[in-house]
């Protein structure tokens, strides 16, 4: 027993030291980063259901906080519309060791939030007000609030910044162009020309005839488009597959269209390129060189923004946080800790 005492003492000391050591270079201890800030009697592991007000009454949306950092709090806006936070689950492998707090959030209509049937709710303007209500409920402000939007979430982030940027510390536009017409043109004039013309004709015929529910439509898209430009990781990461399985097709189709092969829904004419200089907060643009989005256009965006910067994922597609994690997270972390 006496021989064991030094070993036990050493383990205890090691545990105390490790809990008080700073996380990366962020001057946060592990105990600070993982400190529970919820004062409720029953702890929920960071989950908070937030009641939002809409023109059609109140609804609840799901959020989950990971970590605690008073200076860096990143609210994640998923794609779709109608997607889920699951596309961001790779963040758990990179941000905690840097002491960066991030917050998952399923927008209204998405898997863990309420899913009302009223289609009048699915507008960009209403989603912006939803994000602002979420910000208020989470008590985020210009001293700590970073907004990261991926794909459709990038549209939502830009729209939010154009109305409420006084609340932001910074913003990240991940894999999204500031113009849906330009996005559609890049698909038609560049990416489609790289594909087998017969495959393109078949896909467009399905869309023209409103037969996008035919399994062959998505089979063609997956094999000839998604695997090259949406997510190049093979096999598809389980969280990404889960996100696709949980996609709210009604919201997605109404606003985006039947697939990522261009855009044809309510967002078809959306374009904020001329307004980018109005966004003054530090903004990082992340592009993938194999993306569905034009990488040259996204470089132009970073230059039009008043305080823009650019990260290039040389091996990345639309889901660069999965298929080019080295470049994606190196650039993201450097921006957030700048």
LINZIFEN-V313774 format. One record per backbone hydrogen bond with DSSP energy under -1.0 kcal/mol. CO is the residue of the C=O (numbers start at 0). NH is the residue of the N-H. E is the energy in kcal/mol with one decimal. If there is no record, write none. Layout:
CO_NH_E ; CO_NH_E
//
This chain:
0_4_-1.1 ; 3_7_-2.7 ; 4_8_-2.9 ; 5_9_-2.4 ; 6_10_-2.3 ; 7_11_-2.3 ; 8_12_-2.6 ; 9_13_-2.5 ; 10_14_-2.2 ; 11_15_-2.2 ; 12_16_-2.8 ; 13_17_-2.6 ; 14_18_-1.7 ; 16_20_-1.0 ; 18_30_-1.8 ; 20_29_-1.0 ; 22_25_-2.3 ; 27_22_-3.8 ; 28_32_-2.6 ; 29_33_-2.4 ; 31_34_-1.1 ; 45_64_-2.3 ; 47_62_-1.3 ; 49_60_-2.5 ; 51_58_-2.2 ; 53_56_-2.0 ; 58_51_-3.3 ; 59_113_-2.7 ; 60_49_-3.0 ; 61_105_-2.1 ; 62_47_-2.7 ; 63_103_-2.6 ; 65_101_-1.9 ; 71_100_-1.3 ; 72_145_-2.9 ; 73_102_-3.0 ; 74_147_-2.5 ; 76_149_-2.4 ; 78_82_-1.4 ; 81_247_-2.3 ; 83_86_-1.2 ; 84_87_-2.7 ; 85_88_-1.6 ; 87_90_-2.6 ; 88_91_-1.2 ; 89_92_-1.8 ; 90_93_-1.6 ; 90_94_-2.7 ; 94_97_-1.3 ; 94_99_-1.9 ; 95_98_-2.1 ; 100_73_-2.3 ; 101_65_-2.7 ; 102_75_-2.3 ; 103_63_-1.9 ; 106_109_-2.5 ; 109_112_-1.5 ; 113_108_-3.0 ; 117_120_-1.5 ; 118_121_-1.3 ; 120_122_-1.8 ; 122_126_-2.0 ; 123_127_-2.0 ; 124_128_-1.6 ; 125_129_-1.9 ; 126_130_-2.4 ; 127_131_-2.0 ; 128_132_-1.9 ; 129_133_-2.3 ; 130_134_-2.7 ; 131_135_-2.1 ; 132_136_-2.2 ; 133_137_-2.1 ; 134_139_-2.0 ; 140_143_-2.2 ; 140_144_-2.9 ; 143_72_-2.9 ; 144_168_-3.4 ; 144_169_-1.3 ; 145_74_-2.7 ; 146_171_-2.8 ; 147_76_-3.3 ; 148_173_-3.0 ; 149_152_-2.5 ; 150_153_-1.8 ; 150_154_-1.2 ; 151_155_-2.3 ; 152_156_-2.3 ; 153_157_-2.4 ; 154_158_-2.5 ; 155_159_-2.5 ; 156_160_-2.7 ; 157_161_-2.1 ; 159_162_-1.0 ; 159_163_-3.8 ; 160_164_-1.3 ; 163_166_-2.2 ; 164_167_-1.6 ; 169_146_-1.7 ; 170_283_-2.6 ; 171_148_-2.6 ; 172_285_-2.6 ; 173_150_-2.3 ; 177_271_-3.1 ; 178_182_-1.7 ; 179_183_-2.7 ; 180_184_-2.1 ; 181_185_-2.1 ; 182_186_-1.9 ; 183_187_-2.3 ; 184_188_-3.2 ; 185_189_-1.7 ; 185_190_-2.0 ; 186_191_-2.7 ; 190_193_-1.1 ; 191_194_-1.4 ; 195_199_-2.1 ; 196_200_-2.6 ; 197_201_-2.0 ; 198_202_-2.4 ; 199_203_-2.7 ; 200_204_-2.1 ; 201_205_-2.2 ; 202_206_-1.9 ; 203_207_-2.7 ; 204_208_-2.2 ; 205_210_-3.2 ; 206_209_-1.4 ; 210_213_-1.7 ; 213_216_-1.6 ; 214_218_-2.0 ; 215_219_-2.5 ; 216_220_-2.0 ; 217_221_-2.9 ; 218_222_-2.2 ; 219_223_-2.5 ; 220_224_-2.1 ; 220_225_-3.1 ; 221_226_-2.1 ; 224_228_-2.8 ; 225_229_-2.1 ; 225_230_-2.2 ; 228_317_-1.8 ; 229_318_-1.7 ; 236_240_-2.4 ; 237_241_-2.6 ; 238_242_-2.1 ; 239_243_-2.4 ; 240_244_-2.1 ; 241_245_-1.7 ; 246_248_-1.2 ; 247_251_-2.4 ; 248_252_-2.5 ; 249_253_-1.9 ; 250_254_-1.9 ; 251_255_-3.3 ; 251_256_-1.3 ; 253_265_-2.0 ; 254_266_-2.2 ; 255_263_-2.6 ; 255_264_-1.2 ; 259_261_-2.2 ; 264_267_-2.0 ; 266_269_-2.0 ; 269_179_-3.1 ; 271_274_-1.1 ; 272_275_-1.3 ; 274_277_-1.8 ; 275_278_-1.9 ; 278_305_-1.2 ; 281_170_-2.2 ; 282_308_-1.9 ; 283_172_-3.1 ; 284_310_-2.5 ; 285_174_-2.7 ; 286_312_-3.0 ; 287_290_-1.6 ; 293_297_-1.8 ; 294_298_-1.7 ; 295_299_-1.9 ; 296_300_-2.0 ; 297_301_-1.8 ; 298_302_-1.1 ; 299_303_-1.8 ; 300_304_-2.1 ; 304_307_-1.0 ; 306_282_-2.3 ; 308_284_-2.7 ; 310_286_-2.5 ; 312_288_-2.1 ; 312_315_-1.5 ; 315_289_-3.0 ; 318_321_-2.1 ; 318_322_-1.8 ; 319_323_-1.7 ; 323_327_-2.3 ; 324_328_-2.3 ; 325_329_-1.5 ; 326_330_-2.0 ; 327_331_-2.3 ; 328_332_-2.5 ; 329_333_-1.8 ; 330_334_-1.9 ; 331_335_-2.4 ; 332_336_-2.0
//
